[in-house]
Amino acid sequence: MENNKWSYQEFLAFLMIYGAEMNYPLSEEELTFIQERTGITDVKSIKKIVDNTSDADAIELIDAYRIHYLDTPEKEEKVRQDLEDLLKTGGLHSQLEQAGIHILERFI
């Protein structure tokens, strides 16, 4: 899967994995949530891309896809809601994780 030809669902999976891993490794529960939310069966391949992407490159990638896929307020709101739902998964979420989600929201 080339990250310059991602579908919206693949981009969403990247965004959600990146946000989830800002402070702690992704839990199986979070990975399952992302897989269910996006419908991506091979979500682990996207996780591998996230793990091998620098923050600077991730920001550039998010910005490029934001312009392409998040071109309406409704689409932006849906991604915001998905990110908020990710924070509602089990376990405690630190202020840093919550701040990470808010940083991603600013990108979108």
N, C-alpha and C positions, 0 to 999 in steps of 0.2 A: 504494500500500500504506500503510494507516494503521497507525502503530506502536502504537495502542491496541487493535488487533485482530489482532496477529501470531499465527501458528501457533507451535508449539514450535520447529519447524525455523527459522523466520524469527528468533525470539528467539535461538536458538543461534547463527545466523549473525551477528547483531548483537553478541552477547557475544564471539564469537571475533574478529571484525574489530576491535572496540574494544580487546580485549586485545593483538592483534597490532600495533596502531598506537600503543600507549602510548609508544614510544620512536622508532620509525622508520616511514616510510611502508610500507604493505603491499606486499609483493613479489607478482609474478604467481604465483609458486609457492605462496605462502601463500593467495592469493585462489582459486587452483585447488583447493588442499586444502580450504578452507572450502566451496567449491561442491560438491565431491565428498562431503564429510562430511555436509553438510546436505541435499543434493539440491535446493537452491534454484537455479533456472536464472538468475534475475535478481539475482545476488548483488551486482552493481555498484550497484543501487538501494539496497540496504541499506548499502553502503559510503558512498554519498552521504549517507544519513541520519546515519551515524556522523560523517562529516566536518563536518556542520552541527549537531551536538548538543554542547552544553557538557558538561563533566565532571559538573557538578552535575545536569543533566537526565539524563545517561546513568546516573548512580547511582540516581536516582529510578526510572527506567525499568527498570533491572535488578532493583531491589528489588520493584517491582510484579509483574514477571513471575516472579521467584523464588518469590513466595508462590503464584502461580497454577500454575506448571509444575514447580517443584522441591520438591514436597511429600513426597517420600520419600527416604530415604538412598540408595537405588539410583539414582534420577534425579540426585541431587547427584553421586554418584560417576561417572556417565557423563559429565557435563559436565566434571568435574575431569580425567577421562582425555582428553577431547577437547582441553582446554586444554594438557595435558602433551604430547599428540601434536603440537600446533601448535609447541611449542618444539623438537621433534625434526626440523623441516623444515630444509632446507639452510641453510648460512650460520652465522655466529657469532651467538650471542645474548648480549647484555650482561646484567650483573647487574640493570640497571634493567628490562629486558624481563622477566626472570625474576621480579623483585619485583612487576611489574605483574600477572603471571599469578597470583601468590600473593595479591595484593590482591583480584583478581576471585574467587578461590577463597573468600576470607573472606565475600564478598557472597552466595555461594551456600551 
